[in-house]
Amino acid sequence: MLFTLYVPALIIGALFGSFLNVVIYRLPLGISVIKPRSACRNCAHVIRWYENIPVLSYLLLRGRCADCGDRISARYPAVESAGVLIAAAVVWRWGYSIEAILAFAFLMALLAVMLIDWDHRIIPDEISLSFIVVGIVWSFFNPGLSFLSSILGAIVGGGSLWLVGALYKLARKQEGMGGGDIKLMGMIGAFLGVQLVLPVIVLASFFGSIYGIYLLRAKGGEAGTAVAFGSFLAPSAGICIFFGNQLLGWYFTRF
């Protein structure tokens, strides 16, 4: 019975995960996400519908193109699987509701941002700016988020990173925070509210610092090596949409 409850969400998550793969690849290149149909990057073979069933087709094809045999990136089924997990988590938290639809859209947008920023060091305005509006709309359906908190979250979220970037540029005479990160934090603040802006930034800084240490020690990077901060802001926001208030409660009870 419990599994049956989640089946529609799992299917929707897989389908949107498949579409998200298209968005992640095409949007940074300025290519339409609607057409043309997906094709093999090696031989240009147009992918048939039965070769494009999320996760399953990858397994049946053993990770290779049906025509030329070129290897298909494991990222494709990974993103589709992530869509399934996100859909299941959203239904677990909000059930089948308007809140769930908006939360699912937000989390999928964060997943796209994380991977696009990792690959290209850019965060498309098409995602961040449009989802600031969606986040404000979300405040009308989420009893735990007021309209004012959403507006202030967008302002404080984006403004705080802008200030950090401005101070860094003043001190180091070079850019320290990209405009994409600033707009992304505005989007996150609009969705999570002003009270969760700081936990998101703290978590992202923590994860980013760990990766920075890894670069220094394992990759031989330098102290000024650029890190795709949006790739850490996005998953941190995903954590906070589910557990942000608990993290705040834990912090205030101890400090």
TORVOFI-533791 format. One record per residue: x, y, z of N, C-alpha, C, CB in turn. Coordinates in steps of 0.02 Angstrom, whole numbers, padded with zeros to 5 digits, always signed. Atoms other than C-alpha are relative to their C-alpha. Glycine has a CB too. Layout:
% residues N
XYZXYZXYZXYZ;...
% end
This chain:
% residues 255
+00042-00060+00000+00000+00000+00000+00043+00063+00000-00047+00000+00061;-00045-00057-00003+00140+00121+00045+00036+00010-00066+00049-00009+00057;-00035-00004+00064+00234+00078-00115-00046+00028-00054+00027-00069-00021;+00049-00023+00050+00077+00107-00219-00009+00076+00004-00068-00035+00010;+00007-00072-00010+00063+00281-00143+00056+00039-00036+00001+00017+00074;-00058-00035+00028+00236+00326-00209+00010-00012-00075+00062-00021+00037;-00012+00018+00071+00224+00246-00383-00008+00059-00047-00048-00056-00021;+00006-00057+00046+00154+00400-00473+00057+00050+00007-00066+00036+00011;-00055-00047-00012+00287+00510-00392+00065-00026-00030+00009+00014+00075;-00063+00028+00025+00427+00391-00440+00002+00004-00076+00007-00074+00022;+00003-00004+00073+00370+00387-00622+00011+00072-00022-00068-00026-00027;-00008-00071+00018+00355+00577-00629+00072+00022+00012-00049+00044+00041;-00069-00018-00015+00525+00596-00547+00048-00025-00052+00020-00027+00067;-00043+00029+00051+00606+00481-00674-00007+00038-00067-00016-00074-00011;+00011-00035+00063+00526+00570-00822+00029+00070+00001-00075+00004-00015;-00029-00067-00005+00574+00743-00761+00075-00003+00007-00031+00037+00060;-00072+00009-00003+00747+00678-00721+00030-00007-00070+00019-00060+00042;-00022+00009+00069+00763+00625-00903+00000+00068-00037-00045-00050-00037;+00003-00066+00032+00707+00798-00961+00054+00045+00027-00068+00031+00011;-00052-00043-00031+00828+00879-00838+00068-00012-00033+00004-00013+00075;-00063+00014+00036+00972+00792-00928+00006+00043-00062+00004-00075-00019;+00001-00042+00060+00921+00887-01084+00015+00072+00019-00068-00005-00037;-00009-00068-00023+00913+01051-00988+00073+00012+00019-00046+00015+00060;-00068-00007-00024+01083+01024-00907+00050+00004-00058+00019-00058+00046;-00046+00000+00057+01167+00990-01074-00012+00060-00046-00008-00064-00039;+00015-00049+00052+01077+01114-01187-00002+00073+00023-00064-00017-00032;+00010-00069-00021+01038+01268-01084+00064+00041+00001-00031+00001+00069;-00061-00041+00001+01219+01325-01058+00026+00013-00071+00054-00035+00040;-00023-00008+00069+01248+01304-01246-00048+00042-00042+00008-00068-00032;+00048-00041+00035+01097+01409-01292-00041-00038-00050+00036+00055-00035;+00040+00042+00045+01009+01264-01378-00069-00011+00031+00036-00069-00012;+00068+00012-00023+00821+01240-01366-00004-00066+00038-00050+00001-00058;+00008+00062-00039+00773+01112-01233-00060-00041-00026-00009+00015+00074;+00060+00034+00027+00618+01065-01335+00016-00040-00063-00054+00051-00016;-00017+00033+00062+00689+01022-01505+00071+00020-00021-00050+00016-00056;+00021+00063+00030+00773+00940-01596+00000-00057+00052+00046-00018-00058;+00001+00058-00044+00753+00766-01523+00071-00019+00021-00034-00060-00035;-00066+00020-00025+00895+00693-01421+00032-00049-00048-00007-00032+00070;-00038+00043+00045+01031+00607-01520+00067-00017+00031+00009+00034-00069;-00066+00020-00022+01195+00516-01491+00050+00055-00020+00021-00069-00030;-00048-00052+00015+01336+00643-01480+00055-00024-00047+00032+00026+00065;-00053+00028+00041+01453+00526-01573-00022-00011-00072+00025-00064+00029;+00021+00018+00068+01352+00463-01723-00063+00037-00023-00012-00074-00003;+00059-00039+00016+01201+00582-01719-00063-00043-00009+00012+00040-00062;+00059+00043+00003+01082+00434-01708-00055+00028+00045+00018-00072+00022;+00056-00026-00039+00912+00500-01654-00026-00055+00046-00057+00026-00047;+00018+00051-00050+00864+00411-01494-00074-00017-00005+00017+00025+00071;+00068+00023+00004+00708+00306-01512-00033+00001+00068-00003-00071-00030;+00035-00007-00064+00573+00315-01379+00017-00056+00048-00075+00002-00011;-00013+00057-00044+00611+00141-01312+00074-00002+00022-00019-00065-00035;-00069-00007-00022+00795+00189-01297+00008+00058+00050+00047+00011-00060;-00002-00059-00042+00748+00337-01189-00044-00008+00063-00023+00061-00039;+00037+00013-00061+00655+00254-01045+00048+00011+00059-00030-00073+00001;-00048-00017-00054+00734+00327-00887+00028-00061+00036-00034+00046+00050;-00039+00051-00036+00865+00215-00806-00003-00068-00035-00026-00007+00072;+00008+00067+00029+00794+00056-00885+00036-00007-00066-00074-00015-00009;-00032+00004+00066+00853+00094-01062+00076-00002+00007-00020+00058-00044;-00073-00001-00011+01029+00132-00998+00024-00070+00020+00019+00051+00055;-00019+00067-00023+01034-00038-00911-00005-00051-00057-00044-00022+00059;+00010+00048+00055+00965-00133-01061+00051+00010-00056-00070+00008-00028;-00050-00014+00052+01086-00047-01180+00071-00008+00027-00010+00071-00027;-00065+00009-00034+01227-00080-01055+00044+00063-00006+00038-00060-00030;-00036-00063+00000+01273+00103-01059+00033+00019-00066+00052-00002+00051;-00030-00015+00065+01309+00111-01245-00054+00018-00052+00042-00059-00026;+00045-00019+00054+01229+00188-01401-00021-00063-00038+00033+00050-00048;+00025+00059+00035+01118+00062-01491+00028-00006-00070-00076+00003-00003;-00025+00002+00068+01193+00109-01660+00076-00005-00004-00022+00062-00037;-00073-00002+00008+01378+00152-01641+00037-00033+00058+00024+00071-00007;-00033+00033-00057+01413+00073-01471+00041+00047+00043+00043-00054-00024;-00038-00048-00041+01488+00233-01401-00028+00001+00071-00002+00071-00032;+00021+00003-00070+01482+00241-01212-00044+00061+00018+00061-00003+00046;+00045-00051-00025+01340+00339-01133+00020+00018+00071-00075-00023-00002;-00021-00022-00066+01385+00443-00981-00047-00028+00054+00002+00077+00004;+00040+00024-00056+01328+00368-00816-00038+00056+00035+00046-00036+00051;+00037-00055-00030+01270+00542-00768-00074-00003-00018+00030+00067-00022;+00070+00000+00022+01110+00516-00868-00044-00042+00047-00006-00027-00070;+00042+00037-00048+01039+00374-00761+00007+00026+00071+00018-00073-00002;-00009-00027-00067+01112+00458-00606-00048+00059+00012+00073+00024+00011;+00047-00056-00006+01010+00617-00638-00071-00025+00001+00010+00050-00058;+00067+00029-00001+00856+00514-00677-00016-00032+00067-00007-00052-00056;+00009+00030-00066+00879+00417-00516-00008+00054+00054+00060-00046+00017;+00007-00056-00047+00902+00581-00422-00070+00030-00003+00052+00054-00015;+00069-00024+00007+00735+00638-00493-00049-00044+00036-00018+00005-00074;+00043+00048-00036+00654+00481-00424+00005+00012+00076+00021-00073-00017;-00010-00010-00072+00730+00510-00251-00030+00066+00023+00074-00003+00017;+00028-00065-00017+00680+00693-00251-00076-00003+00003+00022+00054-00050;+00073+00007+00001+00500+00651-00299-00025-00038+00061-00023-00034-00064;+00020+00040-00058+00490+00519-00162+00006+00041+00064+00042-00063+00005;-00010-00040-00059+00560+00639-00032-00053+00055+00006+00070+00032-00001;+00050-00054+00000+00439+00777-00082-00068-00027+00021-00005+00033-00069;+00065+00030-00019+00287+00662-00069+00001-00021+00074-00015-00062-00045;-00006+00018-00071+00351+00598+00099-00010+00061+00044+00069-00030+00014;+00004-00060-00041+00362+00777+00162-00066+00038-00008+00056+00046-00017;+00059-00042+00013+00213+00864+00079-00060-00037-00028+00018+00055-00046;+00055+00036+00032+00105+00726+00006-00010+00024-00071-00064+00008+00040;+00017-00024+00066+00018+00761-00158-00037+00066+00007-00043-00053-00040;+00028-00066-00012-00012+00948-00151+00035+00051-00044+00007+00019+00075;-00033-00055+00036+00029+01115-00231+00069+00013+00030-00044+00064+00001;-00065-00008-00033+00168+01132-00102+00051-00049-00028-00007-00008+00076;-00045+00053+00025+00241+00968-00163+00023+00015-00071-00035-00068+00002;-00017-00015+00070+00236+01023-00346+00054+00055-00002-00063+00022-00039;-00047-00056+00000+00327+01187-00309+00067-00021+00031-00029+00060+00038;-00062+00023-00031+00453+01103-00193+00039-00046-00048-00015-00037+00065;-00033+00045+00049+00489+00970-00326+00033+00041-00055-00052-00049-00030;-00029-00043+00052+00516+01105-00458+00063+00035+00026-00052+00052-00023;-00057-00035-00030+00634+01199-00341+00060-00047+00006-00019+00028+00069;-00055+00048-00011+00737+01044-00299+00029-00024-00066-00025-00060+00040;-00026+00020+00066+00750+00991-00481+00040+00058-00031-00058-00020-00047;-00038-00058+00024+00805+01168-00526+00068+00004+00034-00040+00066+00012;-00063+00000-00036+00938+01157-00391+00047-00053-00027-00012-00012+00075;-00041+00054+00029+00999+00992-00464+00030+00023-00066-00041-00064-00009;-00025-00026+00064+01014+01073-00636+00054+00052+00011-00057+00029-00041;-00049-00052-00015+01105+01223-00564+00066-00030+00024-00027+00048+00053;-00060+00031-00027+01227+01113-00468+00044-00028-00054-00019-00054+00050;-00039+00033+00052+01281+01016-00621+00022+00048-00055-00040-00057-00031;-00019-00050+00051+01280+01162-00744+00058+00042+00026-00060+00045-00018;-00053-00040-00028+01387+01266-00627+00065-00040+00006-00020+00027+00069;-00058+00043-00005+01504+01119-00600+00035-00007-00067-00019-00069+00027;-00028+00011+00067+01526+01094-00787+00025+00064-00033-00052-00031-00045;-00013-00060+00040+01527+01273-00852+00017+00062+00041-00060+00015-00041;-00012-00059-00043+01551+01390-00702-00049+00056-00016+00072+00024-00007;+00053-00050+00011+01388+01478-00747-00065-00026+00032-00010+00014-00076;+00066+00017-00025+01214+01483-00672-00050+00038-00043-00009+00018+00077;+00044-00035+00048+01082+01521-00804-00053+00043+00035-00035-00051-00044;+00052-00044-00027+00970+01670-00766-00069-00029-00011+00005+00069-00033;+00066+00029+00014+00827+01572-00844-00025-00041+00059+00003-00044-00063;+00019+00040-00059+00830+01463-00689-00006+00045+00061+00050-00057+00013;-00002-00037-00064+00880+01580-00547-00052+00056+00003+00069+00029+00010;+00046-00057-00003+00776+01733-00592-00073-00023-00002+00013+00047-00058;+00069+00023+00003+00619+01638-00639-00021-00034+00064-00010-00048-00059;+00018+00035-00061+00627+01535-00481-00003+00046+00061+00048-00056+00012;+00014-00049-00053+00636+01690-00372-00075+00014+00002+00040+00067-00012;+00072-00011+00004+00459+01722-00432-00038-00061+00026-00021+00015-00073;+00032+00061-00023+00411+01540-00404+00005-00007+00076+00031-00063-00034;-00009+00003-00072+00482+01551-00228-00048+00045+00037+00071+00018+00018;+00048-00046-00031+00373+01701-00188-00070-00029-00004+00002+00070-00034;+00065+00034+00007+00221+01606-00256-00006-00056+00052-00008-00028-00071;-00001+00055-00048+00271+01458-00146-00020+00024+00071+00070-00032+00002;+00015-00026-00067+00253+01571+00008-00075+00004+00013+00031+00069+00009;+00073-00003-00008+00065+01582-00023-00030-00068+00016-00032+00027-00063;+00025+00067-00012+00046+01393-00008+00035-00036+00057+00007-00041-00063;-00039+00031-00053+00176+01352+00124-00014+00036+00066+00076+00001-00017;+00016-00034-00063+00111+01390+00300+00061+00017+00042-00047-00043+00041;-00060-00014-00037+00289+01390+00365+00041+00056-00029+00043-00062+00004;-00037-00054+00033+00343+01532+00250-00047+00057-00016+00035-00026-00065;+00041-00058+00013+00268+01705+00249+00024+00036-00063+00000+00048+00060;-00018-00040+00059+00266+01821+00098+00058+00046+00016-00061+00040-00024;-00053-00046-00020+00374+01945+00193+00067-00035+00007-00018+00035+00065;-00061+00038-00009+00501+01812+00240+00030-00020-00067-00012-00062+00043;-00024+00018+00067+00511+01758+00058+00033+00059-00034-00059-00027-00043;-00029-00061+00031+00541+01936-00004+00066+00018+00033-00050+00059+00006;-00062-00016-00036+00669+01970+00132+00054-00052-00013-00014+00005+00075;-00048+00053+00015+00750+01802+00097+00036+00012-00066-00034-00067-00001;-00030-00014+00066+00777+01848-00085+00048+00059+00005-00055+00015-00052;-00042-00060-00006+00847+02019-00038+00063-00014+00042-00040+00058+00032;-00056+00013-00045+00956+01962+00107+00046-00054-00029-00025-00022+00069;-00040+00053+00030+01012+01803+00017+00046+00026-00054-00045-00054-00029;-00041-00027+00054+01070+01891-00140+00045+00056+00025-00044+00027-00055;-00039-00057-00025+01128+02046-00045+00060-00021+00041-00043+00044+00041;-00056+00022-00041+01237+01949+00076+00058-00025-00042-00023-00056+00048;-00054+00023+00043+01334+01864-00063+00030+00057-00041-00025-00055-00047;-00026-00059+00035+01347+02028-00157+00050+00037+00044-00057+00047-00022;-00044-00035-00047+01423+02107-00002+00066-00037+00010-00035+00008+00067;-00061+00040-00007+01545+01963+00021+00045+00010-00062-00017-00075+00009;-00039-00009+00061+01598+01980-00161+00031+00069-00005-00045-00012-00060;-00026-00069+00003+01617+02169-00148+00059+00009+00048-00056+00050+00018;-00055-00005-00048+01725+02156+00008+00062-00038-00023-00023-00026+00068;-00056+00040+00026+01831+02020-00071+00036+00037-00056-00025-00070-00025;-00030-00037+00056+01857+02124-00227+00039+00060+00025-00054+00023-00050;-00034-00058-00029+01903+02275-00121+00066-00020+00032-00045+00033+00052;-00060+00022-00036+02030+02174-00021+00052-00032-00047-00018-00048+00054;-00046+00039+00042+02103+02064-00159+00007+00027-00071-00024-00071-00004;-00002-00030+00067+02072+02171-00315-00017-00050-00055+00070+00029-00013;+00025+00047+00051+01987+02026-00405-00068-00025+00021+00050-00060-00009;+00068+00023-00013+01814+01953-00421+00001-00059+00048-00036-00020-00065;+00003+00055-00048+01768+01841-00274-00066-00036+00000+00014+00026+00069;+00066+00031+00001+01585+01804-00306-00034+00017-00065-00043+00024+00060;+00031-00011+00065+01500+01781-00473-00072+00025+00007+00002-00063-00041;+00069-00023+00000+01336+01865-00516-00050-00056+00001-00013+00044-00060;+00045+00058-00001+01259+01694-00544-00012-00026+00070+00029-00055-00043;+00007+00022-00069+01293+01645-00364-00046+00047+00039+00068-00003+00034;+00042-00050-00035+01211+01806-00303-00073-00010-00017+00022+00072-00020;+00070+00011+00021+01053+01776-00405-00026-00067+00024-00006+00005-00076;+00021+00065-00026+01050+01593-00354-00018+00006+00074+00056-00052-00009;+00015-00007-00071+01056+01643-00170-00064+00040+00010+00058+00035+00037;+00064-00035-00002+00913+01763-00204-00057-00049-00011-00002+00055-00053;+00049+00053+00014+00815+01616-00275-00010-00044+00062+00021-00042-00060;+00003+00044-00058+00857+01508-00125-00034+00036+00059+00071-00023+00021;+00031-00039-00054+00810+01646-00002-00074+00008-00010+00033+00067+00005;+00071-00007+00014+00643+01670-00088-00038-00064+00018-00012+00017-00074;+00033+00064-00015+00603+01485-00066+00003-00018+00073+00032-00055-00041;-00010+00024-00069+00671+01455+00108-00016+00053+00053+00070-00024+00009;+00013-00052-00048+00641+01623+00190+00064+00027+00030-00045-00025+00055;-00059-00035-00025+00759+01744+00274+00035-00038+00056-00019+00070+00023;-00030+00033-00059+00785+01634+00428+00048-00056-00020-00054-00028+00044;-00043+00055+00021+00870+01497+00325+00056+00021-00047-00042-00053-00033;-00054-00024+00043+00986+01607+00222+00068-00017+00029-00006+00076-00011;-00065+00012-00031+01128+01593+00346+00018-00074+00004+00001+00030+00070;-00017+00071+00000+01117+01403+00371+00022-00026-00069-00058-00041+00024;-00019+00022+00068+01125+01378+00181+00071+00023-00016-00049+00029-00052;-00067-00026+00014+01279+01490+00165+00053-00035+00042+00002+00076+00012;-00048+00034-00044+01364+01408+00314+00013-00071-00025-00026-00002+00073;-00009+00068+00026+01333+01232+00246+00040+00000-00065-00069-00033-00011;-00035-00003+00064+01390+01280+00071+00073+00018+00010-00033+00052-00046;-00069-00019-00013+01547+01362+00140+00039-00059+00030+00003+00060+00048;-00032+00058-00030+01584+01207+00243+00017-00052-00053-00046-00031+00053;-00012+00049+00053+01564+01088+00095+00051+00026-00050-00066-00018-00035;-00048-00030+00046+01658+01208-00019+00070+00000+00027-00021+00070-00018;-00067+00000-00032+01801+01219+00105+00031-00069-00002-00005+00025+00073;-00025+00069+00004+01816+01031+00112+00026-00016-00070-00055-00051+00021;-00022+00011+00069+01825+01025-00077+00063+00040-00016-00056+00017-00049;-00058-00041+00011+01950+01167-00078+00063-00031+00030-00010+00069+00030;-00057+00035-00031+02063+01072+00043+00021-00060-00042-00018-00022+00071;-00014+00057+00044+02048+00920-00070+00040+00022-00061-00065-00035-00022;-00036-00026+00058+02103+01025-00219+00073+00017+00017-00036+00061-00028;-00067-00020-00020+02251+01093-00124+00046-00060+00012-00003+00042+00064;-00042+00056-00020+02312+00925-00060+00006-00054-00054-00028-00031+00063;-00001+00055+00048+02263+00801-00196+00014+00022-00071-00067-00036+00002;-00007-00024+00069+02262+00907-00353+00056+00050-00009-00065+00029-00023;-00054-00049+00006+02402+01027-00314-00023+00068-00020+00050-00024-00048;+00026-00066+00017+02291+01179-00332+00032+00055+00041-00075+00002+00009;-00026-00057-00037+02331+01352-00270-00056+00030+00042+00029+00053-00049;+00049-00029-00046+02245+01454-00136-00054+00040-00037+00035+00045+00050;+00048-00041+00037+02160+01562-00268-00040-00040-00050+00036+00055-00035;+00037+00042+00048+02088+01414-00365-00075+00012+00007+00017-00074+00011;+00071-00014+00000+01909+01453-00415-00040-00063+00015-00023+00030-00067;+00045+00055-00016+01772+01342-00344-00070+00020-00021+00002-00017+00077;+00068-00013+00022+01598+01329-00418-00046+00001+00061-00024-00053-00052;+00035-00005-00064+01509+01394-00262-00074-00019-00007+00006+00070+00028;+00070+00019+00011+01336+01369-00339-00011-00075+00007-00022+00022-00068;+00005+00072-00006+01372+01183-00342-00003-00024+00072+00058-00033-00035;+00005+00016-00071+01380+01189-00152-00060+00035+00031+00064+00021+00036;+00061-00033-00024+01241+01316-00123-00062-00042-00015-00007+00069-00033;+00060+00037+00020+01117+01207-00218-00016-00059+00045+00008-00023-00072;+00016+00055-00045+01132+01046-00117-00011+00022+00072+00056-00052-00002;+00011-00025-00067+01143+01147+00044-00072+00025+00008+00049+00057+00016;+00070-00022-00001+00976+01227+00001-00047-00060+00000-00015+00045-00060;+00040+00061+00000+00907+01053-00035-00004-00031+00069+00028-00050-00049;+00000+00025-00069+00958+00998+00139-00045+00043+00044+00072-00002+00029;+00036-00046-00044+00883+01153+00219-00075+00002-00013+00029+00069-00007;+00072+00000+00011+00714+01139+00135-00034-00055+00040-00016-00007-00075;+00027+00055-00040+00691+00976+00229+00018+00006+00074+00025-00067-00026;-00025+00003-00069+00795+01000+00387+00026+00066+00027+00054-00051+00004;-00028-00064-00021+00837+01185+00398-00025+00022+00068-00017+00052-00050;+00027-00021-00064+00721+01223+00544+00027-00043+00057-00076-00001+00000;-00030+00044-00052+00787+01071+00640+00072+00020+00014-00004-00073-00023;-00069-00022-00009+00965+01132+00610+00003+00064+00042+00034+00011-00067;+00002-00062-00039+00919+01304+00677-00017-00016+00073-00052+00049-00030;+00019+00019-00068+00834+01225+00828+00057-00032+00038-00059-00046-00001;-00058+00033-00030+00986+01116+00861+00052+00051+00019+00030-00051-00048;-00051-00051-00013+01101+01267+00850-00019+00042+00061+00009+00046-00061;+00021-00046-00053+00999+01379+00966-00005-00035+00068-00066+00033-00017;+00003+00035-00064+00977+01244+01098+00069-00012+00030-00036-00065-00007;-00068+00013-00025+01166+01223+01111+00041+00064+00007+00037-00047-00048;-00039-00061-00003+01227+01400+01085-00044+00060+00020+00035+00013-00067;
% end
